Amino acid sequence: DNIFHENFYNPSETDGNFQYGQYPDLISCTIEIGGHKENYRLTHNLFDNTEMNHTLCSRVRTVLPGGAIEAKHNWWGTAEEQEIRDKIVDYDDWNDRAPVEYFPYLTGPDVTSQPADPSIRDITMTTDNIGGRLY
């Protein structure tokens, strides 16, 4: 397994050496995961990078949505599920990429925050926002 656990990166608290240049590419992701392994887990992390369009991008190739990237119990910079969904690029955007399982997510910017309650989950699809999976 490849595991990211309890990480936090704030560019204002470092010299910014995680970037390849002075200006970040606004179309890319904070974290991209690619390769041929099936077991990726990112848990109990604080993701909050407003300078990027996406937080997590799956580059793991798949033909079925079964081999998912587990990204549960993370703070995504928001507690609104649709906003979190918009920060992820996966099977729902490109059907040859592994899906990202992000629920339950943390409801606050602390790794000890409570996870989201499944009873308030809203995954309603509208005709102007159809994804790769039907719920």
Buried (B, 14 or more C-beta within 10 A) or exposed (E): EEEBEEBEBEEEEEEEEEEEEEEBEEEEBBBEBEEEEEEBBBBBBBBBBEEBBBBBBBBBEBEEBEBBBBBBBBBBBBBEBEEBBBBBBBBBBEBEBBBBBBBBBBBEBEBEBEEBEEEEEEEEEEEEEEBBEEE
